[in-house]
Amino acid sequence: MSAFTYQVIFNWIAVLFYIASTIFFAYATSFRKIEALKPAVALLVPGLVFHIVALAIRWHIAGHGPYMARYEILSSIAWVTIFMFLLVALRYPGLRLGGVIIVPIAFLIAVVGLFIDPQIRRLPPSLRSIWLVIHIAFNKLAAGAIIVAFGTSVLYLLKEKHGDKGVYANVPSLQVLDAYSHKFIGFGFIFWSITIAAGAIWANEAWGRYWGWDPIETWALITWLLYGFYLHSRYFLHWQGRRAAYLMAICFILSLFTIFFIPFVAESLHTEYFR
């Protein structure tokens, strides 16, 4: 078999591990079996290994990082999200239950990517720039942090509803969950800010202008302003708890629109990278 075929197979193997992990997370939540969280988290490790090998093989074949086609973009965002959640789950065991939200979102992103044309596309030499790498890398980090923040916000609402019953007894207090959501969005906001700044510098190198108000740039700015409002509302309006969790959900839905919808349907200078 060719290296191209191997990278597709390894991607599917990774997805199967993510699906198995999701089943354990769902079992832990539905039947309130806290012990099911350990295999749920453990299954993510081999999934990440197969996934990164697949990405590395594709990187070697294509000669550029995973940012030139929908298949690559979606797959790499899924990997970053799972990796960030695994770090959180290992560092803060009380947040592992958030995987019931975060892991399904990530593996669905990966699956959508796998059903899109996986053919290799070359990056034009004129567009190769360190600013493009920074722009894309921090965009993926921002997406991962936002998904993790959404997971902790949903976990807050579940904890508020169920209290300390069953599996939720091992989840941190509402105040702690609220604080974690705030921190993860803080990271995501910083990463998103760097994404926009690096993208503007790269755009000037590639197209001769820093900002053009095309749909992707406009929605990236709108998303940045929304998360800025979220942080502002916490600092100055003292929105916390349930109100902050619902605001986070609204911001998350709109950021999904920006990250996963606009780049693939809008006609703009960016369109070539997402075909």
Residue pairs with C-beta under 8 A, 6 or more apart in sequence:
1 9
3 57
3 60
3 61
4 57
4 58
4 61
4 118
4 120
6 54
6 57
7 53
7 54
7 55
7 57
7 58
7 61
8 54
8 114
8 118
10 50
10 51
10 53
10 54
10 57
11 50
11 51
11 54
11 75
11 110
11 114
12 114
13 47
13 50
14 47
14 48
14 50
14 51
14 54
14 110
15 47
15 107
15 110
15 111
15 114
16 47
17 43
17 44
17 46
17 47
17 50
18 43
18 44
18 47
18 82
18 103
18 106
18 107
18 110
19 107
20 43
21 39
21 40
21 41
21 43
21 44
21 47
21 99
21 103
22 40
22 99
22 100
22 103
22 104
22 107
24 36
24 37
24 39
24 40
24 43
25 36
25 37
25 40
25 97
25 99
25 100
25 103
25 104
26 100
27 33
27 36
28 34
28 35
28 36
28 37
28 40
28 97
28 100
28 167
29 97
29 100
29 167
32 165
32 166
32 167
32 168
33 167
34 166
34 167
34 170
37 96
37 97
37 99
37 167
40 96
40 99
40 103
41 86
41 89
41 90
41 96
41 99
44 82
44 85
44 86
44 89
44 99
44 103
45 86
47 82
48 79
48 82
48 83
48 86
51 75
51 78
51 79
51 82
51 110
52 79
54 75
55 66
55 72
55 75
55 76
55 79
58 66
58 72
58 120
59 65
59 66
61 120
62 68
62 72
62 120
62 121
62 122
62 123
63 122
63 123
64 122
64 123
64 128
65 72
65 76
65 133
65 136
66 72
66 73
66 75
66 76
67 73
67 76
67 132
67 136
67 273
68 121
68 122
68 123
68 273
69 116
69 117
69 119
69 121
69 273
69 274
69 275
70 113
70 116
70 117
70 264
70 274
70 275
71 113
71 114
71 116
71 117
71 118
72 113
73 113
73 263
73 273
73 274
74 109
74 110
74 112
74 113
74 116
74 260
75 110
75 113
75 114
76 140
77 109
77 140
77 143
77 144
77 259
78 106
78 107
78 109
78 110
78 113
79 110
80 140
80 141
80 143
80 144
81 102
81 105
81 106
81 109
81 143
81 144
81 147
81 148
82 102
82 103
82 106
82 107
83 144
84 141
84 144
84 145
84 148
85 98
85 99
85 102
85 103
85 106
85 144
85 147
85 148
85 151
88 95
88 98
88 148
89 95
89 96
89 99
92 172
92 180
93 170
94 170
94 171
94 172
94 176
95 152
95 155
95 171
95 172
95 177
95 180
97 155
97 158
97 167
97 168
97 170
97 171
98 148
98 151
98 152
98 154
98 155
99 151
101 150
101 151
101 154
101 155
102 147
102 148
102 150
102 151
105 147
105 150
105 151
106 147
109 260
121 275
126 206
127 206
129 202
129 205
129 206
131 198
131 199
131 201
131 202
131 205
132 202
132 206
134 194
134 198
134 202
135 195
135 198
135 199
135 202
138 191
138 192
138 194
138 195
138 198
139 191
139 192
139 195
139 259
141 187
141 191
142 188
142 189
142 191
142 192
142 195
143 255
143 259
145 184
145 185
145 187
145 188
145 191
146 184
146 185
146 188
146 227
146 251
146 252
146 255
147 252
148 184
149 181
149 184
149 185
149 188
149 248
149 252
150 248
150 249
150 252
152 177
152 180
152 181
152 184
153 177
153 181
153 244
153 245
153 248
153 249
153 252
154 245
154 249
155 171
155 177
156 174
156 177
156 178
156 181
156 241
156 242
156 245
157 242
157 245
158 168
159 168
159 171
159 174
159 177
160 174
160 241
160 242
162 168
171 177
172 180
174 241
178 240
178 241
178 244
178 245
181 244
181 245
181 248
182 231
182 234
182 244
185 227
185 230
185 231
185 248
185 251
186 231
188 227
189 224
189 227
189 228
189 231
192 220
192 223
192 224
192 227
193 224
195 220
196 220
196 221
196 224
199 217
199 220
200 210
200 211
201 210
203 209
203 210
203 211
203 212
203 217
203 269
204 210
207 269
211 217
212 269
214 266
214 268
214 269
214 270
215 262
215 266
215 267
215 268
216 262
216 263
216 266
216 268
216 270
217 268
217 270
219 257
219 258
219 262
220 258
222 254
222 258
223 251
223 254
223 255
223 258
226 250
226 251
226 254
226 255
227 251
227 255
230 244
230 247
230 248
230 251
233 239
233 244
233 247
234 240
234 244
239 247
263 270
263 271
263 273
263 274
264 274
